[in-house]
């Protein structure tokens, strides 16, 4: 049964979970004077998706159908929607129209440029070409400028039956999904290129407030930070070991500027030493074996190494899952950052790199801190 959630004003996420593959498929209906559907869905999902849309509006009144790239879960049911709504137009980029849709669809698509706006009444949309991001020559995203909602397709892909909308970071889940996928038969589904980082940065510069995500939870909050975090994850996991950057000066990765793996390990060990000497943190080490503590330390080293742009992979759980129930307070969080700063200084890390190092953790504050 489809689950319907309003993730932004008059933007309804219609989620269909397929347990056989442990994956959600999210479709987004914008209810306005000229309604728009983003993701036409699989052909076989059309009856269920049609029923959900009907509960919100008359589907024959759809004016626009759009999606990111030519893939059956995005546009398999396109022609069924176009036949149901004779006035509806398919909105895509130039490449999508020329290479795929003008042959596949029952009527020609509306190929837009990045500067063209589509007005649906209260809302204004732009289709922004993002070649190979997430994948496909014809790929693009749809950006709603009024409420700043980014319809981002397979970006932030998450496995599982997740909550419809979250205000906690989805980066941990997206990283886990990427590593899991890269280890299986679907490896290579994100073709990292020299343009990838720039494309994601351009999307971050739009400063979206909501990320309408196709697989997993959609996100509301600092979406620009999420996009920049995703860029780092992709760079580390899919790009060159140092992200293809220079090994010296301001252009080097943080991993390089810190001094590599051994220096990061020394910073983490120094932070652990500071925390162990603070009685306020005794509750976190009690009842844990030395082996368990060493394993947690290694996970943290690998995580920092990966976040800093180094050749490491983090294989632990996401931050929200691993910290839920610990009741970590804001005071404990702030004090832990002070201990980390002490270790950074003892290891001779310059002020600029100290700030960058601490920012690696700041993105997880909402996932870790539970109490006041």
C-alpha positions in Angstrom: 0.0 0.0 0.0 1.3 3.4 -0.9 2.2 5.8 1.9 1.4 9.5 1.2 3.3 12.3 3.0 3.4 16.0 2.5 7.1 16.7 2.5 6.8 20.4 1.4 3.7 22.6 0.9 1.5 20.8 -1.6 4.3 18.4 -2.5 3.1 14.9 -1.7 5.5 12.0 -1.6 3.9 8.7 -2.6 6.1 5.9 -1.4 5.8 2.3 -2.5 8.0 -0.2 -0.6 9.1 -3.4 -2.4 10.2 -5.9 0.4 11.7 -8.4 -2.1 14.5 -6.0 -2.9 14.3 -3.9 0.4 13.8 -0.6 -1.5 11.3 2.3 -1.4 10.2 4.0 -4.6 9.1 7.6 -4.0 7.0 9.6 -6.5 6.2 13.3 -5.9 2.9 15.0 -6.8 2.9 18.8 -6.8 -0.7 19.8 -6.3 -1.2 23.2 -7.9 -3.2 25.0 -10.7 -1.2 23.0 -13.2 -0.3 19.8 -11.3 3.1 18.1 -11.8 4.2 14.5 -11.2 7.9 13.8 -10.7 8.7 10.1 -11.3 6.2 8.3 -13.5 7.1 5.0 -11.8 7.3 1.5 -13.1 4.6 0.3 -15.5 3.7 -2.4 -13.1 3.3 0.1 -10.2 0.9 2.3 -12.3 -2.4 0.9 -10.7 -1.1 1.6 -7.1 0.4 4.9 -8.0 -2.7 6.0 -9.9 -4.9 5.1 -6.9 -2.7 7.2 -4.6 -2.7 10.2 -7.0 -6.5 9.9 -7.3 -6.8 10.3 -3.6 -5.2 13.7 -3.9 -6.6 15.0 -7.2 -8.1 14.0 -10.5 -5.1 12.5 -12.4 -6.6 13.4 -15.8 -5.8 17.0 -14.9 -2.1 16.5 -14.7 -0.2 19.1 -16.7 3.4 18.0 -16.4 5.3 14.7 -15.8 9.0 14.8 -15.2 11.9 12.7 -14.0 15.6 12.7 -13.8 16.8 10.1 -16.4 15.6 7.3 -18.7 15.2 4.3 -16.4 12.2 2.1 -15.9 11.5 3.1 -12.3 11.5 6.8 -13.3 9.6 6.7 -16.6 8.3 3.1 -17.2 4.7 4.3 -16.7 5.1 7.6 -18.6 2.9 6.7 -21.5 0.1 5.6 -19.2 0.1 9.0 -17.6 0.2 10.8 -20.9 -2.7 8.8 -22.2 -4.7 9.5 -19.0 -4.0 13.2 -19.2 -4.1 14.3 -22.9 -2.8 17.8 -22.1 0.2 16.7 -20.0 3.7 17.5 -21.2 6.8 15.5 -20.4 9.5 17.9 -18.9 13.1 16.9 -19.4 16.4 18.2 -20.7 17.6 18.5 -24.3 19.5 15.2 -24.2 16.7 13.2 -22.7 14.2 14.5 -25.3 16.5 14.0 -28.3 18.1 10.6 -27.3 15.2 8.9 -25.6 11.8 10.4 -25.1 10.9 11.7 -28.6 11.0 8.1 -29.7 9.7 6.4 -26.6 6.9 8.7 -25.5 3.4 8.9 -27.2 4.0 12.6 -27.9 7.1 14.8 -28.0 8.7 15.9 -24.8 9.2 19.5 -23.7 13.0 19.9 -23.7 14.0 22.7 -21.4 17.2 24.7 -20.7 18.6 25.3 -17.2 17.3 28.9 -17.4 13.7 28.2 -18.5 11.1 28.3 -15.8 7.9 26.3 -15.7 5.1 27.9 -13.8 2.4 25.7 -12.3 0.6 28.5 -10.5 2.1 29.2 -7.1 5.3 27.4 -7.9 8.1 27.8 -10.3 10.4 25.0 -11.5 13.7 24.6 -13.4 15.0 21.4 -14.9 18.8 21.4 -14.3 21.0 19.1 -16.4 23.4 17.0 -14.3 25.1 14.6 -16.8 26.1 11.3 -15.1 24.8 12.6 -11.7 23.6 10.3 -10.4 23.9 8.4 -13.6 22.9 8.7 -17.3 23.9 11.1 -20.0 20.4 12.6 -19.8 20.3 13.0 -16.0 18.9 16.1 -14.4 17.1 17.4 -11.3 14.0 19.5 -10.8 14.3 22.6 -8.6 11.2 24.3 -7.2 12.3 27.9 -6.5 9.4 29.1 -4.3 9.9 26.8 -1.4 13.4 25.6 -2.5 12.6 21.9 -3.0 15.1 19.9 -4.9 13.7 16.7 -6.6 17.0 14.8 -6.7 16.2 11.3 -8.0 18.8 8.7 -6.9 21.0 11.2 -5.0 21.1 10.0 -1.4 19.9 6.5 -2.3 19.1 4.5 0.9 18.2 0.9 1.2 15.3 -0.2 3.4 11.8 0.9 4.5 12.6 4.3 5.9 10.5 7.0 7.5 9.0 9.3 4.8 10.7 12.5 5.9 13.6 13.3 8.3 15.3 16.3 9.7 18.4 14.2 10.6 21.2 13.8 8.2 20.8 11.0 5.7 24.5 11.0 4.8 25.3 7.9 6.9 22.6 5.9 5.2 23.6 7.1 1.8 27.2 6.1 2.5 26.2 2.7 3.7 24.0 2.2 0.6 26.8 3.2 -1.7 29.3 0.9 -0.1 26.8 -2.0 0.0 25.9 -1.5 -3.7 29.5 -1.1 -4.8 30.3 -4.5 -3.1 27.6 -6.3 -5.1 26.4 -7.0 -8.7 25.1 -3.4 -9.1 28.6 -1.9 -8.6 29.4 1.0 -10.8 26.0 2.6 -10.8 27.5 6.1 -10.0 30.1 7.0 -12.7 32.3 9.5 -10.8 33.9 12.0 -13.2 35.9 15.2 -13.1 32.6 17.1 -13.3 30.8 15.3 -10.4 32.1 17.5 -7.6 31.3 20.7 -9.5 27.8 19.6 -10.3 27.0 18.8 -6.7 28.5 22.1 -5.5 26.3 23.9 -8.0 23.2 22.2 -6.6 24.4 23.1 -3.0 24.6 26.7 -4.1 20.9 26.6 -4.8 20.5 26.3 -1.0 17.5 23.9 -1.1 15.4 23.5 2.0 14.0 20.1 1.2 15.5 17.1 -0.7 12.8 15.0 -2.4 14.7 11.7 -2.5 13.6 8.8 -4.7 14.8 5.9 -2.5 14.6 6.2 1.3 13.7 9.2 3.5 13.4 12.7 2.1 15.2 15.4 4.0 14.3 18.8 5.4 16.9 21.1 6.8 20.4 22.3 5.7 20.2 20.5 2.3 23.3 22.4 1.0 25.4 20.8 3.7 23.9 17.4 2.8 24.9 17.9 -0.8 28.4 18.9 0.0 28.7 15.9 2.4 27.5 13.6 -0.4 30.1 15.1 -2.7 32.8 14.2 -0.1 31.5 10.6 0.2 31.5 10.1 -3.5 34.9 11.6 -3.9 36.4 9.3 -1.2 34.5 6.2 -2.3 34.5 6.6 -6.0 37.1 9.2 -7.0 40.9 9.2 -6.8 42.4 8.5 -3.3 42.8 12.3 -2.6 39.9 13.3 -4.8 42.2 14.1 -7.7 43.5 17.2 -6.0 46.9 18.6 -5.6 49.0 17.2 -2.8 50.3 20.6 -1.6 48.9 23.9 -0.5 45.3 25.1 -0.1 44.1 22.7 -2.9 45.2 19.5 -1.1 42.6 17.4 0.6 42.3 17.7 4.4 43.7 14.2 4.6 47.0 15.4 3.0 47.2 18.6 4.9 46.8 16.9 8.2 49.7 14.6 7.4 47.9 11.4 6.3 46.7 8.3 8.0 49.3 8.2 10.9 48.6 11.8 11.9 44.8 11.2 11.9 45.3 8.1 14.0 47.5 10.1 16.4 44.8 12.8 16.7 42.1 10.2 17.4 44.3 8.5 20.0 45.0 11.8 21.6 41.3 12.6 21.8 40.6 9.2 23.4 43.3 9.9 26.0 41.7 13.2 26.8 38.3 11.7 27.1 39.5 8.8 29.3 41.0 11.3 31.8 37.7 13.2 32.1 35.4 11.7 34.8 32.4 13.0 33.0 32.9 10.5 30.2 33.5 7.4 32.3 30.0 6.2 31.6 30.9 5.6 27.9 33.8 3.2 28.5 32.3 1.2 31.4 31.4 -2.4 30.7 33.3 -2.5 27.4 36.1 -4.9 26.8 39.5 -3.6 25.5 38.8 -5.3 22.2 35.5 -3.4 21.9 37.2 -0.2 22.6 40.0 -0.9 20.1 37.3 -1.7 17.5 35.5 1.6 18.2 38.8 3.5 17.9 39.5 1.9 14.5 36.1 2.7 13.2 36.6 6.4 14.2 40.0 6.5 12.5 38.6 5.1 9.3 35.6 7.4 9.4 37.8 10.5 9.9 40.2 9.4 7.2 37.4 8.9 4.7 35.6 12.2 5.6 39.0 14.0 5.2 39.4 12.7 1.7 41.8 9.8 2.4 41.8 6.3 1.0 39.7 4.7 3.7 36.3 3.1 4.0 34.0 3.5 7.0 32.1 0.2 7.6 30.3 1.1 10.8 26.7 2.0 11.4 25.2 5.4 10.7 25.6 8.0 13.5 22.0 8.1 14.5 21.7 4.3 14.9 24.9 3.9 16.8 24.2 6.8 19.3 20.5 6.4 19.9 19.8 5.7 23.6 23.2 7.1 24.9 21.4 10.3 25.9 24.4 12.4 24.9 23.9 16.0 26.0 24.8 19.2 24.4 27.3 19.8 27.2 29.0 16.5 26.6 29.1 17.2 22.9 30.8 20.6 23.4 33.3 19.2 25.9 34.2 16.4 23.5 35.0 18.9 20.8 37.2 20.8 23.3 39.1 17.6 24.0 39.5 17.0 20.3 40.8 20.6 19.9 43.4 19.8 22.6 44.6 16.8 20.7 44.7 18.7 17.4 46.9 21.4 19.0 49.2 18.8 20.7 49.7 17.2 17.2 50.6 20.6 15.7 47.6 21.0 13.5 47.2 24.6 12.2 44.1 26.7 13.0 42.5 26.3 9.6 42.8 22.6 9.5 41.6 22.4 13.1 38.4 24.1 12.1 37.9 21.8 9.1 38.6 18.8 11.2 35.9 19.8 13.7 33.4 20.6 10.9 33.6 16.9 9.9 31.8 16.1 13.1 29.5 19.1 13.3 27.3 17.7 10.5 26.4 14.8 12.8 25.4 16.8 15.9 21.6 16.3 15.3 22.1 12.5 15.0 24.3 12.2 18.1 23.0 14.7 20.7 19.7 13.6 22.4 19.6 15.4 25.7 20.1 18.9 26.9 
